[in-house]
Amino acid sequence: MSFILSFSFLFFFRIFVKFFFENFINSSDLKVLPKAVVYGTDANAIAVANAIKIESPPRFRVVAFLDKSKSNKSKSILGLPIIYNSKKASVLLRSYKANTLIIAEKSLTKEEKLSLIDDCLEYNIKVFTIPIITNWENEKEISKQIKSFQIEDLLQRKPIVLDNKLVSSQLTGKTVLITGAAGSIGSEIVWQVLEFLPKRVIMIDQAETPLHHLSLEISKANKKVKVLALISDIRNKKSLEEIFKKYQPQIVFHAAAYKHVPLMEENPTQAIFTNVLGTKNVADLAVLYQAKKFVMVSTDKAVNPSNVMGASKRIAEKYVQSLHYHGKNEQIQ
């Protein structure tokens, strides 16, 4: 009899302790955790949610599941509601005061996933992904695989690894000219090129203020490479030629372009003047002054273009390729 009483006491005591810990002590900790929504309702998603629940120390508090199937609307999993993805995910997450999305749905296409991620990042919602789960029993291992979204996750191939030795051999000690240097792409090219210690970097842009700001940032961080900030418009061939003639650049990165689709629909002539004729000016001068390499930065919208901006970049691509194919400069790319 005493054995039964002792066993019953220990049994119910353990249940009480577990209940108290999960519902009182643990709940106070969960309140300060980021609220997360799991995208998906399949076995993969459920395993992820379970893994998050037992994770120690906890990183998230799952508040709901998000599903693209209308048939699961108003249902629940693990006591949590299933939200039908009828609107933008960011709107639905904000309605649950969630700032984290964990993508566990494996049937999403690359386009669907990209659209989902773009929407979330626009509203500062953190995105996490997880590979397909094979070891269902080891929930600790599942939680370890939840990682912050990387752009490489959208690739259907392995990321390209740059040959830094080859890049260094082409940039170190050279004079490098970069058009559109104050733009988002051009400025990143400037910073990357500086890492390889060229002899001189010539930054060209028509936007005075951003070029000046970039120049100030570089002067604080760079003490080894001579950097020149020159105001010039790539549509003005005479101005460009003065720069090419004076500095004789060996490497040219052409990043100057109009890139905003709606604006170019309203201003098609400007798109042609800058993206086509401007590119022609820079490429022709690179050939004339025998630059060892010319690299044009293009856009995905130049593939089967359906707008003015994409069409103007496609024409520019064709012209640059023609210089290469006709043997005017084998280094034109």
Helices and strands as residue ranges (DSSP letters): H 2-20, I 21-25, H 26-30, E 35-39, H 43-54, E 61-67, G 70-72, E 76-77, E 80-84, H 89-95, E 100-103, H 110-122, E 126-129, H 139-144, E 147-148, G 151-154, H 164-171, E 175-179, H 184-194, E 200-205, H 208-221, E 226-231, H 237-247, E 251-254, H 261-266, H 268-271, I 272-278, H 279-288, E 293-296, G 300-302, H 308-325
